[in-house]
Amino acid sequence: MLLCIDCGNTNTVFSIWDGARFLCTLRTSTHHARTADAYFTWYSTLVKHYGIDADITEVIISSTVPRVVWNLRVFADRFFGCRPLVVGKPECRLPVAPRVDAGTTVGPDRLVNTAGGYDRHGGDLVIVDFGTATTFDVVAVDGAYVGGVIAPGPNLSLEALHMGAAALPHVDITQPEKVIGTNTVGCIQSGVFWGYVGLIHGITERIKAEYGRPMKVIGTGGLAPLFATGEVLFDTIEDDLTMHGLTVIHRYNKG
């Protein structure tokens, strides 16, 4: 079986793929000092709790945090006896190479989303991924990543607002009942929610105008369903797009 690992700036996700479906998805906070042994203790405890009998023979990793990759490599080698594929490394081939400025390094998460999105929907896509940053990935007709946009994520913006303005509280992101807030919490929630609805709509429309072809907009990441309630922002929402992309890249390398 294949263990897919997606390490982001905030959370790290493990999913077990049996060749047809994901048996489970496990989440933990990203911490650069976590050792291979600590990863295995956490992983094995949860797998046992869920009653999953998984014989892991392959591991693939996508990480936007370079410092954690070493311990994840050791984790794969020590406990599963395999050398993991690491997206973004020369030995991990992509179905279609990105077309960006020379010398540009594209984030592994964006390469994985591109592969997963193209496999499910074909090309001419905008993939909006809600993580620590909100990224907009443009996927060409042949499946190549050709650029995009990076904006601060909603939670990051809220944290910055809370840290930079001593009188303002930290609030949860939710769709407020009305745009005009009548208390501080309501004002902040309205600003963040409707501000990001406007940001998503405005950027995707500008991308479409510049791209010059009809495009499908895919939402992914934890907050995608929330922002989809505000307006019709996405043609579809994929809750496992990154993990699916990891299976696509793994299959391409092993095929």
Secondary structure, DSSP 8 states (H G I E B T S, - for coil): -EEEEEE-SSEEEEEEE-SSSEEEEEEEE--TT--HHHHHHHHHHHHHHTT------EEEEEES-HHHHHHHHHHHHHHH----EETTSTTS--SS----STT----HHHHHHHHHHHHHH-SSEEEEEESSEEEEEEE-TTS-EEEEEEEE-HHHHHHHHHHH-TTS--------S-SS-SSHHHHHHHHHHHHHHHHHHHHHHHHHHHH-S--EEEEEETTHHHHHTTS---SEEETTHHHHHHHHHHHHHH-
